[in-house]
């Protein structure tokens, strides 16, 4: 069955205006009565007005969820919402990730201690113990 691209675009816009819960291409394809392949063959994925409608729907859904989450007293939901709003430093603290700046004369590099091997951790712990002993 041959489809007219302009008619598909008009139909897509009409459907998206009517149903603000559509956020996935597969859902739109079902409503249009076409396959995913037809969607891409007609380059509907490149039509700005369709992309904007779907993005608007996604943002609207996310906003509604965040509003519901802000009113809850469920600790898990509150932590999840905090993680969404957190900057990288706050996120690292919540996730208990440690990064340390190690500076040498050539360049500054960050070392992620969560990715060290057991041997590397043991070596660092030994160095730390020596430093603590020398301070006492």
mmCIF file of the C-alpha atoms, coordinates in Angstrom:
data_MODEL
# 
_entry.id   MODEL 
# 
loop_
_atom_site.group_PDB 
_atom_site.id 
_atom_site.type_symbol 
_atom_site.label_atom_id 
_atom_site.label_alt_id 
_atom_site.label_comp_id 
_atom_site.label_asym_id 
_atom_site.label_entity_id 
_atom_site.label_seq_id 
_atom_site.pdbx_PDB_ins_code 
_atom_site.Cartn_x 
_atom_site.Cartn_y 
_atom_site.Cartn_z 
_atom_site.occupancy 
_atom_site.B_iso_or_equiv 
_atom_site.pdbx_formal_charge 
_atom_site.auth_seq_id 
_atom_site.auth_comp_id 
_atom_site.auth_asym_id 
_atom_site.auth_atom_id 
_atom_site.pdbx_PDB_model_num 
ATOM 1   C CA . UNK A 1 1   ? 0.000  0.000  0.000  1.00 0.00 ? 1   UNK A CA 1 
ATOM 2   C CA . UNK A 1 2   ? 1.435  3.372  -1.013 1.00 0.00 ? 2   UNK A CA 1 
ATOM 3   C CA . UNK A 1 3   ? 1.229  6.241  1.431  1.00 0.00 ? 3   UNK A CA 1 
ATOM 4   C CA . UNK A 1 4   ? 1.430  9.948  0.700  1.00 0.00 ? 4   UNK A CA 1 
ATOM 5   C CA . UNK A 1 5   ? 4.067  11.600 2.901  1.00 0.00 ? 5   UNK A CA 1 
ATOM 6   C CA . UNK A 1 6   ? 2.130  14.859 3.255  1.00 0.00 ? 6   UNK A CA 1 
ATOM 7   C CA . UNK A 1 7   ? -1.001 12.979 4.331  1.00 0.00 ? 7   UNK A CA 1 
ATOM 8   C CA . UNK A 1 8   ? 1.020  10.955 6.857  1.00 0.00 ? 8   UNK A CA 1 
ATOM 9   C CA . UNK A 1 9   ? 2.440  14.181 8.309  1.00 0.00 ? 9   UNK A CA 1 
ATOM 10  C CA . UNK A 1 10  ? -1.038 15.750 8.561  1.00 0.00 ? 10  UNK A CA 1 
ATOM 11  C CA . UNK A 1 11  ? -2.419 12.599 10.192 1.00 0.00 ? 11  UNK A CA 1 
ATOM 12  C CA . UNK A 1 12  ? 0.493  12.401 12.618 1.00 0.00 ? 12  UNK A CA 1 
ATOM 13  C CA . UNK A 1 13  ? 0.030  16.011 13.705 1.00 0.00 ? 13  UNK A CA 1 
ATOM 14  C CA . UNK A 1 14  ? -3.712 15.485 14.149 1.00 0.00 ? 14  UNK A CA 1 
ATOM 15  C CA . UNK A 1 15  ? -3.107 12.351 16.251 1.00 0.00 ? 15  UNK A CA 1 
ATOM 16  C CA . UNK A 1 16  ? -0.409 14.027 18.361 1.00 0.00 ? 16  UNK A CA 1 
ATOM 17  C CA . UNK A 1 17  ? -2.650 17.041 19.001 1.00 0.00 ? 17  UNK A CA 1 
ATOM 18  C CA . UNK A 1 18  ? -5.430 14.724 20.133 1.00 0.00 ? 18  UNK A CA 1 
ATOM 19  C CA . UNK A 1 19  ? -3.372 12.343 22.324 1.00 0.00 ? 19  UNK A CA 1 
ATOM 20  C CA . UNK A 1 20  ? -0.665 13.902 24.493 1.00 0.00 ? 20  UNK A CA 1 
ATOM 21  C CA . UNK A 1 21  ? 0.414  10.517 25.867 1.00 0.00 ? 21  UNK A CA 1 
ATOM 22  C CA . UNK A 1 22  ? 2.126  9.472  22.634 1.00 0.00 ? 22  UNK A CA 1 
ATOM 23  C CA . UNK A 1 23  ? 5.876  9.577  23.163 1.00 0.00 ? 23  UNK A CA 1 
ATOM 24  C CA . UNK A 1 24  ? 7.161  6.600  21.182 1.00 0.00 ? 24  UNK A CA 1 
ATOM 25  C CA . UNK A 1 25  ? 7.453  6.202  17.422 1.00 0.00 ? 25  UNK A CA 1 
ATOM 26  C CA . UNK A 1 26  ? 5.962  2.705  17.606 1.00 0.00 ? 26  UNK A CA 1 
ATOM 27  C CA . UNK A 1 27  ? 2.837  4.109  19.284 1.00 0.00 ? 27  UNK A CA 1 
ATOM 28  C CA . UNK A 1 28  ? 2.463  6.774  16.608 1.00 0.00 ? 28  UNK A CA 1 
ATOM 29  C CA . UNK A 1 29  ? 2.942  4.157  13.867 1.00 0.00 ? 29  UNK A CA 1 
ATOM 30  C CA . UNK A 1 30  ? 0.118  2.054  15.318 1.00 0.00 ? 30  UNK A CA 1 
ATOM 31  C CA . UNK A 1 31  ? -2.197 5.075  15.333 1.00 0.00 ? 31  UNK A CA 1 
ATOM 32  C CA . UNK A 1 32  ? -1.180 5.931  11.768 1.00 0.00 ? 32  UNK A CA 1 
ATOM 33  C CA . UNK A 1 33  ? -1.677 2.324  10.637 1.00 0.00 ? 33  UNK A CA 1 
ATOM 34  C CA . UNK A 1 34  ? 1.853  2.053  9.238  1.00 0.00 ? 34  UNK A CA 1 
ATOM 35  C CA . UNK A 1 35  ? 4.946  0.045  10.010 1.00 0.00 ? 35  UNK A CA 1 
ATOM 36  C CA . UNK A 1 36  ? 8.071  1.456  11.602 1.00 0.00 ? 36  UNK A CA 1 
ATOM 37  C CA . UNK A 1 37  ? 9.836  0.941  8.286  1.00 0.00 ? 37  UNK A CA 1 
ATOM 38  C CA . UNK A 1 38  ? 7.215  3.043  6.469  1.00 0.00 ? 38  UNK A CA 1 
ATOM 39  C CA . UNK A 1 39  ? 7.677  5.756  9.103  1.00 0.00 ? 39  UNK A CA 1 
ATOM 40  C CA . UNK A 1 40  ? 11.391 5.925  8.293  1.00 0.00 ? 40  UNK A CA 1 
ATOM 41  C CA . UNK A 1 41  ? 10.943 5.414  4.537  1.00 0.00 ? 41  UNK A CA 1 
ATOM 42  C CA . UNK A 1 42  ? 8.827  8.593  4.475  1.00 0.00 ? 42  UNK A CA 1 
ATOM 43  C CA . UNK A 1 43  ? 11.405 10.288 6.726  1.00 0.00 ? 43  UNK A CA 1 
ATOM 44  C CA . UNK A 1 44  ? 8.807  11.243 9.310  1.00 0.00 ? 44  UNK A CA 1 
ATOM 45  C CA . UNK A 1 45  ? 11.602 11.023 11.883 1.00 0.00 ? 45  UNK A CA 1 
ATOM 46  C CA . UNK A 1 46  ? 13.067 14.170 10.291 1.00 0.00 ? 46  UNK A CA 1 
ATOM 47  C CA . UNK A 1 47  ? 9.862  16.238 10.375 1.00 0.00 ? 47  UNK A CA 1 
ATOM 48  C CA . UNK A 1 48  ? 10.413 18.950 12.994 1.00 0.00 ? 48  UNK A CA 1 
ATOM 49  C CA . UNK A 1 49  ? 6.759  19.460 13.858 1.00 0.00 ? 49  UNK A CA 1 
ATOM 50  C CA . UNK A 1 50  ? 6.349  15.740 14.666 1.00 0.00 ? 50  UNK A CA 1 
ATOM 51  C CA . UNK A 1 51  ? 9.558  15.704 16.711 1.00 0.00 ? 51  UNK A CA 1 
ATOM 52  C CA . UNK A 1 52  ? 8.441  18.826 18.595 1.00 0.00 ? 52  UNK A CA 1 
ATOM 53  C CA . UNK A 1 53  ? 5.017  17.352 19.408 1.00 0.00 ? 53  UNK A CA 1 
ATOM 54  C CA . UNK A 1 54  ? 6.567  14.153 20.729 1.00 0.00 ? 54  UNK A CA 1 
ATOM 55  C CA . UNK A 1 55  ? 9.131  16.101 22.751 1.00 0.00 ? 55  UNK A CA 1 
ATOM 56  C CA . UNK A 1 56  ? 6.368  18.302 24.178 1.00 0.00 ? 56  UNK A CA 1 
ATOM 57  C CA . UNK A 1 57  ? 4.466  15.158 25.197 1.00 0.00 ? 57  UNK A CA 1 
ATOM 58  C CA . UNK A 1 58  ? 7.558  13.693 26.894 1.00 0.00 ? 58  UNK A CA 1 
ATOM 59  C CA . UNK A 1 59  ? 8.268  16.911 28.785 1.00 0.00 ? 59  UNK A CA 1 
ATOM 60  C CA . UNK A 1 60  ? 4.635  17.165 29.871 1.00 0.00 ? 60  UNK A CA 1 
ATOM 61  C CA . UNK A 1 61  ? 4.649  13.601 31.220 1.00 0.00 ? 61  UNK A CA 1 
ATOM 62  C CA . UNK A 1 62  ? 7.937  14.131 33.055 1.00 0.00 ? 62  UNK A CA 1 
ATOM 63  C CA . UNK A 1 63  ? 6.632  17.359 34.570 1.00 0.00 ? 63  UNK A CA 1 
ATOM 64  C CA . UNK A 1 64  ? 3.466  15.639 35.814 1.00 0.00 ? 64  UNK A CA 1 
ATOM 65  C CA . UNK A 1 65  ? 5.501  12.837 37.379 1.00 0.00 ? 65  UNK A CA 1 
ATOM 66  C CA . UNK A 1 66  ? 7.917  15.237 39.085 1.00 0.00 ? 66  UNK A CA 1 
ATOM 67  C CA . UNK A 1 67  ? 4.963  17.195 40.496 1.00 0.00 ? 67  UNK A CA 1 
ATOM 68  C CA . UNK A 1 68  ? 3.488  13.981 41.917 1.00 0.00 ? 68  UNK A CA 1 
ATOM 69  C CA . UNK A 1 69  ? 6.871  12.947 43.324 1.00 0.00 ? 69  UNK A CA 1 
ATOM 70  C CA . UNK A 1 70  ? 7.333  16.311 45.051 1.00 0.00 ? 70  UNK A CA 1 
ATOM 71  C CA . UNK A 1 71  ? 4.085  15.779 46.957 1.00 0.00 ? 71  UNK A CA 1 
ATOM 72  C CA . UNK A 1 72  ? 4.902  12.270 48.141 1.00 0.00 ? 72  UNK A CA 1 
ATOM 73  C CA . UNK A 1 73  ? 6.404  11.262 51.454 1.00 0.00 ? 73  UNK A CA 1 
ATOM 74  C CA . UNK A 1 74  ? 7.886  8.067  50.051 1.00 0.00 ? 74  UNK A CA 1 
ATOM 75  C CA . UNK A 1 75  ? 11.630 8.060  50.794 1.00 0.00 ? 75  UNK A CA 1 
ATOM 76  C CA . UNK A 1 76  ? 12.564 6.081  47.679 1.00 0.00 ? 76  UNK A CA 1 
ATOM 77  C CA . UNK A 1 77  ? 10.693 8.482  45.434 1.00 0.00 ? 77  UNK A CA 1 
ATOM 78  C CA . UNK A 1 78  ? 12.233 11.475 47.210 1.00 0.00 ? 78  UNK A CA 1 
ATOM 79  C CA . UNK A 1 79  ? 15.752 10.072 46.693 1.00 0.00 ? 79  UNK A CA 1 
ATOM 80  C CA . UNK A 1 80  ? 15.017 9.429  43.023 1.00 0.00 ? 80  UNK A CA 1 
ATOM 81  C CA . UNK A 1 81  ? 13.731 12.980 42.565 1.00 0.00 ? 81  UNK A CA 1 
ATOM 82  C CA . UNK A 1 82  ? 16.806 14.370 44.350 1.00 0.00 ? 82  UNK A CA 1 
ATOM 83  C CA . UNK A 1 83  ? 19.051 12.400 42.001 1.00 0.00 ? 83  UNK A CA 1 
ATOM 84  C CA . UNK A 1 84  ? 17.248 13.932 39.023 1.00 0.00 ? 84  UNK A CA 1 
ATOM 85  C CA . UNK A 1 85  ? 17.796 17.438 40.381 1.00 0.00 ? 85  UNK A CA 1 
ATOM 86  C CA . UNK A 1 86  ? 21.319 16.951 41.753 1.00 0.00 ? 86  UNK A CA 1 
ATOM 87  C CA . UNK A 1 87  ? 24.517 18.322 40.253 1.00 0.00 ? 87  UNK A CA 1 
ATOM 88  C CA . UNK A 1 88  ? 27.413 15.899 39.696 1.00 0.00 ? 88  UNK A CA 1 
ATOM 89  C CA . UNK A 1 89  ? 29.037 16.495 43.102 1.00 0.00 ? 89  UNK A CA 1 
ATOM 90  C CA . UNK A 1 90  ? 25.759 15.943 44.944 1.00 0.00 ? 90  UNK A CA 1 
ATOM 91  C CA . UNK A 1 91  ? 25.017 12.879 42.839 1.00 0.00 ? 91  UNK A CA 1 
ATOM 92  C CA . UNK A 1 92  ? 28.434 11.415 43.685 1.00 0.00 ? 92  UNK A CA 1 
ATOM 93  C CA . UNK A 1 93  ? 27.767 11.941 47.385 1.00 0.00 ? 93  UNK A CA 1 
ATOM 94  C CA . UNK A 1 94  ? 24.317 10.343 47.230 1.00 0.00 ? 94  UNK A CA 1 
ATOM 95  C CA . UNK A 1 95  ? 25.719 7.409  45.259 1.00 0.00 ? 95  UNK A CA 1 
ATOM 96  C CA . UNK A 1 96  ? 28.741 7.220  47.594 1.00 0.00 ? 96  UNK A CA 1 
ATOM 97  C CA . UNK A 1 97  ? 31.247 7.670  44.758 1.00 0.00 ? 97  UNK A CA 1 
ATOM 98  C CA . UNK A 1 98  ? 34.632 9.060  45.687 1.00 0.00 ? 98  UNK A CA 1 
ATOM 99  C CA . UNK A 1 99  ? 36.815 10.946 43.254 1.00 0.00 ? 99  UNK A CA 1 
ATOM 100 C CA . UNK A 1 100 ? 40.073 12.545 44.256 1.00 0.00 ? 100 UNK A CA 1 
ATOM 101 C CA . UNK A 1 101 ? 42.125 15.084 42.342 1.00 0.00 ? 101 UNK A CA 1 
ATOM 102 C CA . UNK A 1 102 ? 45.695 13.860 41.960 1.00 0.00 ? 102 UNK A CA 1 
ATOM 103 C CA . UNK A 1 103 ? 47.964 16.608 40.713 1.00 0.00 ? 103 UNK A CA 1 
ATOM 104 C CA . UNK A 1 104 ? 51.449 16.248 39.332 1.00 0.00 ? 104 UNK A CA 1 
ATOM 105 C CA . UNK A 1 105 ? 53.668 18.716 37.534 1.00 0.00 ? 105 UNK A CA 1 
ATOM 106 C CA . UNK A 1 106 ? 52.626 17.600 34.053 1.00 0.00 ? 106 UNK A CA 1 
ATOM 107 C CA . UNK A 1 107 ? 48.835 17.520 34.292 1.00 0.00 ? 107 UNK A CA 1 
ATOM 108 C CA . UNK A 1 108 ? 45.909 17.222 36.638 1.00 0.00 ? 108 UNK A CA 1 
ATOM 109 C CA . UNK A 1 109 ? 43.937 14.000 36.522 1.00 0.00 ? 109 UNK A CA 1 
ATOM 110 C CA . UNK A 1 110 ? 41.026 12.624 38.480 1.00 0.00 ? 110 UNK A CA 1 
ATOM 111 C CA . UNK A 1 111 ? 41.325 9.143  39.860 1.00 0.00 ? 111 UNK A CA 1 
ATOM 112 C CA . UNK A 1 112 ? 38.113 7.166  40.285 1.00 0.00 ? 112 UNK A CA 1 
ATOM 113 C CA . UNK A 1 113 ? 38.784 4.944  43.268 1.00 0.00 ? 113 UNK A CA 1 
ATOM 114 C CA . UNK A 1 114 ? 35.672 2.853  42.610 1.00 0.00 ? 114 UNK A CA 1 
ATOM 115 C CA . UNK A 1 115 ? 37.456 1.218  39.667 1.00 0.00 ? 115 UNK A CA 1 
ATOM 116 C CA . UNK A 1 116 ? 40.650 0.164  41.452 1.00 0.00 ? 116 UNK A CA 1 
ATOM 117 C CA . UNK A 1 117 ? 41.659 -3.469 41.714 1.00 0.00 ? 117 UNK A CA 1 
ATOM 118 C CA . UNK A 1 118 ? 41.920 -5.136 45.119 1.00 0.00 ? 118 UNK A CA 1 
ATOM 119 C CA . UNK A 1 119 ? 45.706 -4.909 44.912 1.00 0.00 ? 119 UNK A CA 1 
ATOM 120 C CA . UNK A 1 120 ? 45.631 -1.179 44.180 1.00 0.00 ? 120 UNK A CA 1 
ATOM 121 C CA . UNK A 1 121 ? 43.223 -0.606 47.072 1.00 0.00 ? 121 UNK A CA 1 
ATOM 122 C CA . UNK A 1 122 ? 45.461 -2.599 49.420 1.00 0.00 ? 122 UNK A CA 1 
ATOM 123 C CA . UNK A 1 123 ? 48.480 -0.528 48.369 1.00 0.00 ? 123 UNK A CA 1 
ATOM 124 C CA . UNK A 1 124 ? 46.607 2.724  48.967 1.00 0.00 ? 124 UNK A CA 1 
ATOM 125 C CA . UNK A 1 125 ? 45.370 1.525  52.340 1.00 0.00 ? 125 UNK A CA 1 
ATOM 126 C CA . UNK A 1 126 ? 48.939 0.659  53.294 1.00 0.00 ? 126 UNK A CA 1 
ATOM 127 C CA . UNK A 1 127 ? 50.120 4.132  52.292 1.00 0.00 ? 127 UNK A CA 1 
ATOM 128 C CA . UNK A 1 128 ? 47.272 5.713  54.238 1.00 0.00 ? 128 UNK A CA 1 
ATOM 129 C CA . UNK A 1 129 ? 48.173 3.703  57.359 1.00 0.00 ? 129 UNK A CA 1 
ATOM 130 C CA . UNK A 1 130 ? 51.813 4.809  57.074 1.00 0.00 ? 130 UNK A CA 1 
ATOM 131 C CA . UNK A 1 131 ? 50.740 8.451  56.815 1.00 0.00 ? 131 UNK A CA 1 
ATOM 132 C CA . UNK A 1 132 ? 48.476 8.113  59.855 1.00 0.00 ? 132 UNK A CA 1 
ATOM 133 C CA . UNK A 1 133 ? 51.263 6.400  61.849 1.00 0.00 ? 133 UNK A CA 1 
ATOM 134 C CA . UNK A 1 134 ? 53.763 9.131  60.935 1.00 0.00 ? 134 UNK A CA 1 
ATOM 135 C CA . UNK A 1 135 ? 51.351 11.853 62.109 1.00 0.00 ? 135 UNK A CA 1 
ATOM 136 C CA . UNK A 1 136 ? 51.011 10.295 65.570 1.00 0.00 ? 136 UNK A CA 1 
# 
